[in-house]
Amino acid sequence: MKLIYELIKKKGYATQTDISESLNVSLPSVTKMLQLLDESKYLKYEKYRGINLTEEGIEVAENIREKHALLSELFKMIGIDEDVANIEAEGIEHHLHPQTLKKLQEFINFTRNNSELRKRRLIRQQGSKM
């Protein structure tokens, strides 16, 4: 879902071949996945035509992207390399409870805010010493 969303945002459309190449899976596997997502009303899929996400599909994809961004940011904050942070986020973004995600967001906001306060305090202290 997230890949389809990103392809549509980037290129204006998504094809089975794009999905197959990006995920390194066979075209028949992509077709089967698209049919299941179509039945679930997350996208509109017609063989040999474009792939379009429904409003519900867009909402789900955006939610997954937000989870990924949150987790990736957290991992980078603790010193994980960006590539590894993205791989790790990809692996767990679908398995976290909304309460966990909320608390992670609060933690990131708290850390960011306190980091900014510390920077301002240091700048003031350095300015007063001059």
Protein Blocks (a to p, Z undefined) as FASTA:
>chain_A
ZZmmmmmmmnopacfklmmmmnopafklmmmmmmmmmmnopaccdehiacdddfklmmmm
mmmmmmmmmmmmmmmmnopafklmmmmmmmmmmmccfklmmmmmmmmmmmmmmmmmmmmm
mmmmmmmmZZ
